[in-house]
């Protein structure tokens, strides 16, 4: 166990965005072993890279001897968090929520040790779905000022388009979760993404008003580029942690292809490499930074998909960039009859998902950005037929400098 105060570790790595009582929290984390919680609403059947930051923080805390509680939002998901959303979330059934929660548990177990009392996983459906509405309003609602709630960013941004009363209850429910976990498990601190700040403050205030006790909150940096753009989006959608949704190779490539300006900061945020080692890479410039990017991609892929998959992804990337082929390159299958008849290159690339539209494909070709079997494609009317599939019914397409796809005829 590391004797260093975990608060200093989180701060040095750039993970902390806001704290409610910085000096008190630092002192608390240095002298006591506390119980804290982070909530995850299972709105999809897999965690994505946005959740990954919370798992990293939880792992740092557990490594320092503190006890995490993972709160699955089986109840809150039935309402939907308005934070950061332009429109109301679609409602999903209890059965789907339960299925998603089960998947979350499996994925989180790769990061967090749930043996014995090291960490606990609970579901707020166990208490929220049993609440009597009148009792809840009298017991919890009485402590919330609507005037104050409307000043919070999560509500202000939605008022113009319309905020349903359903969503307006979300802050009360999350605050009640903090209070409930405080009573049942001795939780004194809630963590979350920086977009959860107002919800965390609601819980702290509720505990103070009902119990007269001091609770604490800390939020963490959202994963963004140096330009402030939210990270985690790929051409196919979110950067999921499920290998069925995003292959380990594609996952690796996402991190391998980050901008030069982001790589050092990301090594601090999403890996556990010692800061002294990362400092050595800060001296790198230009092409030298590729070593840091490969390290970042390998470390994150190893955490999410295991060492074997990380090595395979790394080897595949090396083979491709050295001009060879690799079994682990992402691939798409097309029906042999389509190739036998011949198909326009743009139609084929849209079909396999390498480009979102033919218009983008035209721009790509005009900018000399499309290669098939190491040959530049310069004509948008090129027809792909059997002559392109000489090597074991495979064709290698390269989009730009770094995006490769193997198209297999079957």
N, C-alpha and C positions, 0 to 999 in steps of 0.2 A: 504493500500500500504506500502511495506517495505521501510524504509528510508535508508537502507544499499545500498551502491553502488553495482549495479548488476554485475559489472566487478569483484569485490572482491568475490562475491558469486560464479560466474562461475569459478574463479581461485581456490578458496578453495575446490571446489568439483571436481577439476581435469578435467574440461571440455575443457579448452583452450589449443590448440596446438601451434598456431602461431598468432602473431598480426603484423600489418604493422607499427603501431606507438603506442606502449603500453601505455606510459605515457599520450599522447594526448587522446587516446581512453578512458582511465580510467577517465580522467578529464571531457571529453565530456559526458560520460554516467552518471556521478555524478551530473552534473549541468544542463543538457538539456534533453528534451524528443525528441529523434531522430526517424527518419523513416529508417528502415533497410530492407533488403530483403534476402530471401533464395530461391534458385531455385530447382525445382523438375521435372525431366524428366519422364513423364508417360510412361515408357517402358513396364510396366506390369499393370494388372488390380487391383492391390492392393499395398499399401505401405508395406514395410517389416521392420525388426528391425533396419536395417541400417539407414532408414529415421527417425526412432524414436528418435535418438540422436538430430537431427535437430529440431524436434518438442519440445523436452525437453528444448533446448536452447531458442527457440522462446517463449515458455511459461514463462520461467524465465524473459525474456526481457519484455514481455507484462505485467507480474505481477508487474514489476518495472515502468510501465507507458510508455514504448516505443511502437512505432507502427510497427508491422510486415507487410510486403508485401510478400505474397506467390506468387512466379512466377512459373506458370505451363509451362513447356517447350514444348508446342504444336508445335513450330517451330524447336527448337533445337533437339527434338527427331527424326525429319525427317532426321537429319544428323548423330547424334550419337556421344557421348563423347568417345574419345579413351582412356581416363584416366583409368588406372587399367585393361585394357582389352588386352588380348593376340591377339585377332582377331577382325575384324570389326563387329559391332553389326548388326544383321539382320534388314533390312529395314521393317518398318511397315506403314500401310496406315493411312491417316488422320482420317478415321472413327474409327479405333481401338484406335488411340491416343486420340480422343475425348472421347470415352467410358472410357478409363483408367483415363483420367483427371477428369471426372464426379465422378468416384469412389474415387479418391484422395480427392476431395472436401468433400465428406460425411465423410470420415475417419478423416480428419484434424479437422473438426468441433467439434470433441470430445475433442480436446486439446486447440484449439485457439478460442477466442471469436471474431466472425466476425460481431457482431452487430454494426450498425452505422459505425463510422470511426475507431473503435478499431483495425481492421485489414482489409486488402484488399487482394483480390485474383485476379490476372491478368494472361493473357496467352500470351506468346511472339509470338504465331502464328498471333496475331492481327497486329503486325508490321513486323515481319520477312518475312512472306509470301508475303507481298506487296512490298518488296524492289526491286529496279531496280539494277541488278548486277553491271553494269558499275558505276552507282552512288555510290553504296556501296564500291566498290574497291577504287574509288577516295576519298570518304569521310572518310572511316574507314581503309581500307587496307593500305593506304599510311603511316599510323602511326605505322605499325608493322614491325619489323625487323625479317626476316626469320632466319637469323643467331642466333638471340637471342632465338627465339621460339624453335629452334632445341636443345638448351641447356637444356630445361625444361624436367623434368623426364617423363612427360606424353607422350612426343614424342620420347625421346631417347629409351625408352623400346620397342617401336613399330618399330623403323627403320629397325631392322634386319629382322623381319618377313614381313614388308611392311606396309606403312602408306598411305592410299588413300588421294587424294587431297580433297575429300569430307570431311573427318574427320579433315584435316588440317585447315579447315574453322571454326571448332567448337569454338576455342578460340576467334576468331574475333566476332562470333555471341554472345557468352556469354559476352564478353567485351561490345559489343554494347547494350546488355540488361541493363547492369549497367548504361551506359551513358543515355539510353532512360528513365529509371526509375528515374535517377538523374534529368533529365530535366522536366519530367512530374509530379513527385510526391515528389521531394525534397529528394530522397534517398541519404544518404551520407555514408552508410556502407553496405558491402556485407558479409554475413556469409556463411560458407559451411564446408563440411568435409575436413580433412587435405589433401585429394587427389585433392582438388580444388584450392590449393594455387596459382598455376601459372595462372589459368583462372581469379582468383580474381585480381591478380597483373595487368593483361592485361586491365581489366576494369578501375582500378585506373589510370593507365598510359593514357588511352584514354581520360578520363575526364580531366586530367591535361593538355593534349596537346590541346584538343578542347575548353575547357572552362577556363583553368587556375585555376581551383578549386581543393581543396584538398578533396579526398575521402579516405575511410579507409576500411580495411579488417581484418577479424578474422576467423581463422579456428578452428575446434573442433576435439577432440580426436575421432579416429575411434574406434568402439567397438571391442576390442581384449581381449584375455585372458592374464594372467600374463606372458605367454610364447610368446606373440606376435602374436598368431594365431587369424585370423578374426572370430568373433562370429556371430551367426545368421544362421548357417547351421544345419539342422536336417537330419535324415535318409531319410525323404521324400522331402528334398530340403530346400528352404529358410524358415525362421521363419516369415511367413506373419502375418499381423495384421487382415486380413479377417478371421472371424470365420469359414467360409465355407472351407477355405484352411487349416487352423490350428485351431483345436477346442480350446476353452478356457482352457480345462483341459490339453491338450498337451502343450499349451503356458505356463501355470502355471508350468507344470513339467519341462520344459526347464530351467526355472529360479531356480526352486527348486533343480535341479541337477548340478548347477554350481560348479566348484572346490572350495575347502575351501579358496585357495589363492586369489580368485577373488571376494568373496561375499561382503566384506566391500567396496572395490573400486566401485563395481557396485551399492551398496546402495547409494553412493555419486553421481554417474553419472546419474542413470536413475530413481531415486525417488526424491520426494520433502520432505522427512523426515528431520527434523532439524539435523544439524551436531552433536549437543550435544547428541542427542538420538543415532545416529550411533556410536558415540565414545564409548558408553556403550557396544555396541556389539563387538567392537574391543578387548575387554578384554576376549571374549569367546575363548575357545579352544576346539578342538576335536568335540565330539558329541554336545556340547553346541552351536556350529556354526549352527546347524540345525535350531535353532530358527531364526537366522538371514536370513537363506536361505528361510524359510517359509515366513518371513516378506517381503523379496525382491520379491518373487513370487507373493504374495498377492497384494502388492502395484502396481507392474507393470501390472498385470492382471486387477486390478481395473481400472487403467487409460485407458487401451486399450479396455476392454470388459465390464466395468461397475462393480459396487459393488456386484450385485446379482450373476453374473457369477463368480466373484472372490471367493465369499463365497462358491458357489457350488463346484468349483474346489478344494478349500481348504478342504472342508468336504469330498469330494471324495477321496482325497489323504490320509487324516487321516484314513478314513474307510479302505482303501486298506492296509495301513501300519500297521494297528492294526489287520490285518488278516480277515477283513470282506469283504463285496462286496459293490458296490455302483453303482447307476443308471448312474452316470455321468462318469464312467470309459470309455475311448475310446473303441469303438467296431467295429468289421467288421462282415459282414454277409456272410455265405457260403450256398450254395444250399444243401438242406437236402439229395438229391440223392447222393451227393459226400460222405457225412458222412455215409449214409446207406451202400454204397459199401465199405467203408473203404479207407483211404488215408494215405500215409506215412507222418509222422509228419513234415519232412523237406519240402515236397511238399506243405503241408498246410500252413506252416509259410511263405514260399516264396509267395504263392498265396494271403495271407492277408497282405503282406508287412511288416511283423515283422522282417524278415531278408532279405538282398539283394540277397543272394545266398545260395545254399545248402552247399557249402564249409564252409561258416561262421557258418551255423547251426551245422555242424559236430564239428567244433572247440568249439562252445558254449556248446554242450552236453558233449564233452570230458572234458571240464573245469567245469562240474557240474553247468552250468549257466542257465539251462532251467527247469522250473517247470510248470506242468499242474495240475490244481486243487490241489495245495499245495503238489503235489508228484513230486519228481525229475525224470526227464527223462534221463536214462543212456544208452539207446540203440538207435542208429541212425535209426534202421529199425522199430521202433515202429509204429504201425498202429493206427490211430485215427478213432474210429467208434462210434456208438451210446452209448457205455458204458461210454464214457467220457462226455456225455451230459444229465446227469440225472436231473440237476437243471434247470428247465424251459428252456430246450434246449440251455443252455449256458455252455461255458467252459472258465475258466480263465487261461491265459497263463502269466507266469512271465519270462522275459528275464533279466538275470543279477540280480542286487539287486533292481532296481528302475523302470524298464519298464514293465508295465502291459497292457494286451489287453484282452478284452472280445470277444470271438468268438461266434456268435449266429447262430444257425441252423434254416433256414427258407425255 
